[in-house]
Amino acid sequence: MNLPKEFLNEIKKILGDDTGKYVSLFDEPYYRGISINRLKAEPERILPLLPFDVEKSPFYHDGYYISPDYDGVGNLWLHHAGAYYVQEPSASSAVPLLDIQKGDYVLDLCAAPGGKTAQIASLLGGSGLVWSNEIIKSRANILLSNFERMGISRGVVSSCSPEILCEKLSGYFDKVLVDAPCSGEGMFRKNPEAIKEWSPEHTVSCSHRQLGILKSAAGCVREGGILVYSTCTFSQNENEEVVESFLSACPDFEPYDIDEPFGRKTKYGNAVRITPIEGGEGHFAARFRKKGNTGRIKNIYKPKNNIKKESKRLIEEFLDDIFTERPDLIYTLVGNRIYLLPEDIPPLDGTGIIRAGVFGGEIMKNRIEPAHALFTSANPDSLRRVLSLDKNDPRIEEFLCGREIDCGGEKGYTAVAVEGMTVGFGKCSGGRLKNKYPKGLRI
């Protein structure tokens, strides 16, 4: 591997005598991994269903290494069901530093494609709120797709500049993650093209942008709340120097020490670095705490529910037909689209909302066409009609390809679940299920 001389000079300052070992690892396969999604099932249910071997990762309690030789991990029904997220192992190290508790309100400020959001939602376990933001609209749409696949109901996806979003949501979050755009030195083994794009000047320009995002994020952390800053690069410009500049610019924050059994300790107790020597492609994370303890600002959004009586009746009949008991969410109507929202969702105006809560379906004349997300966010036990398949059923592949399958159930909209995890839905009639799996997701 032909690494830039300037990069090697900088990495020597960080790794010292370990530099040669780091360079030698470019002849080895890069690390691959998955993170289990507890919104779908507990790890003890999911792990035995995997058709490949896994090894526990040191970075996250639900993170696992997978073989570098296994192909198609993203095409398996378990992936379509949102049972896991494919994630480079060291990338899972930042979220545990947030110390997420049930009921927390958490912002993932630079969230695409969604791996850390998936971790946050899994840890929240259907409580609190996860708000995922991505300033680049095309990447935010990818984030939304993963959001729905993982079955997140108590959440928001937005595409907004950090400055505007954090000003709108001042003091609102218990925990905030800034996984900042960076020069990507931790991607060198996986993506040699990243080496060609690297330059010392790029690390400096990244550090200026990172500091700006981090300072914006500070505004939406409640007093006593936690802020975690992470990158997938080794550069001290983008890591230690950003930490120093942030603490100097924001005296209302203090270092919050990290006591985790992974990574390479830095000169700061509140920061840790992971390199391929420590078992991951590359990550850096630092943790801060906002001084004081007044608690989260509760500025609750009140949807304008001017729903006509006839539409209200139609929506409630629809929900009662799909669910055995209505979800603990409030419904609202935007045009002809139905959304199910958490009752304590924050104000949404001016925040670049792409999706708030769950897209439930669309009113079409005198009926409602359900949305894919309505089923992927639901536990099969809460649904009236479920076609339950075991892992070896040939109908799974047929369904994921978009074909009709035998159902043998009662007439109506029916969830398709494999080993107790909802994959999608269709409409059952005459013993056949008309497939409603989205075309863009089919295998």
C-alpha positions, 0 to 999 in steps of 0.5 A, a space after each residue: 500500500 502506497 501511503 502518502 509521506 505526509 500521512 505517515 509522518 503524522 501517524 508516527 506522531 500518534 502510533 510511535 513504535 506501532 507505526 510499522 505494525 499499522 502499515 503491515 495490517 494493510 496486507 490483511 482484510 479489513 474488519 467487518 461487523 454488524 450491530 444487533 437491533 433490539 427493537 426487532 428481537 433480543 440478540 439470543 433470538 437473532 444470533 442463532 438465525 445468522 447463516 455466518 459465524 460472528 465474534 463479539 466486538 469489544 466496542 459495543 455490547 450488541 456489536 459483532 465481527 463477521 467474516 471478511 469472506 461472507 458475501 451478501 450480508 445485506 441481502 438476507 431476510 434478517 437484514 430486510 427485517 431490520 434485525 441488524 445493521 451492517 456496521 464497521 466494528 469501531 464505528 459502534 464505539 461512540 454511541 455507548 459513550 452517550 450512556 443512553 437511558 430509557 426515556 432519553 431524548 437523543 440527537 444524532 446530528 450527522 446521522 447518515 447512513 444511519 448505523 449510530 441512529 440504529 444503535 441509539 434506537 435499539 438502546 432506547 427500546 421504544 422509549 424517548 426519542 431519536 432525532 436523526 439529521 443529515 444536511 445532504 438531502 440525498 443521504 438523508 433519504 438513505 437514512 430514512 430508508 434505514 430508519 424504517 427498516 430498523 422499525 423506529 417509531 419514536 423518531 424524526 428524520 430531518 435534513 437541516 443545517 446544524 446551525 439552524 436545527 440546534 438553534 430551533 431545538 435549544 436545550 432540548 436533548 439529553 444526549 447529542 452525538 456529532 459524528 462529524 464529516 472527516 478526512 476518512 483516514 480510518 477508511 484507508 484499508 477498506 477504500 484505497 480511493 480515500 488515500 488518493 483524496 487525502 491531503 494535509 490541507 484537507 484535514 485542516 479544512 475538515 477541522 474547521 468544519 467539525 468545530 463549527 458543527 460541534 459548537 452548534 451542537 452545544 446549544 441543543 444539549 440540556 444542562 447536565 446533558 452529554 455531548 459526544 464528538 466522533 470521527 473516523 480519522 486519526 488526524 490530531 488536527 481533526 481530533 485532539 485540536 478540535 477538542 481543545 478548541 471546543 472546550 476553549 470556545 464553550 466554557 459551559 462544557 467540561 470533559 467527561 472521562 471515558 472508562 471503556 476497555 477498548 481503544 488507545 488512550 489519548 492525552 485526554 481522559 475524555 477521549 479515545 482512539 481506535 486503529 486497526 491495531 485495536 481491532 477496528 478500521 479507525 475511530 476517535 471519540 471524545 465526551 463532554 458534559 454540559 455544566 448545571 442540571 436544569 433538565 430538558 426543555 419541554 417545548 412540545 409540538 401540537 399538530 394542527 389536527 383539523 381532521 374532518 369527522 369522516 376522515 377521523 372515522 376512516 382513520 380510526 377504523 383503519 387502525 382498528 383493522 390493522 392493530 389489535 390495540 392502537 399504537 401509543 402514538 397520536 395520528 395527524 393528517 398532512 394532505 392525504 397522508 397519515 402520520 403516527 407521532 409521539 405525543 411529546 415530539 418537539 416543534 417541527 417548523 423550520 427543521 427540514 423535516 423529512 419524516 416525523 413518527 411513522 408514515 401510516 398510509 394514504 387516504 385514497 377516496 374512501 379507503 386507506 392504503 397502508 404504508 410499509 413503515 406502519 408494519 415494519 415499526 410494529 411487533 407482530 403480536 400487535 397486529 391482527 393478521 400476520 403470515 408467520 414464516 419460519 427461516 426455511 420457508 421458500 416464500 420468504 425469497 418470493 416475497 422479497 422479490 415482490 411476487 405473490 405468495 400463498 397466505 391461507 389467511 383471512 382477507 385483508 392487509 396482512 403482515 409478513 413476519 419471519 421468525 417473529 420479525 416483521 419484514 413487510 406486508 401484503 393484501 390477502 384474498 382468496 388464499 393469495 397475498 398480493 405483495 406490497 413490498 416496496 419496489 426499491 427494496 426488492 432483491 
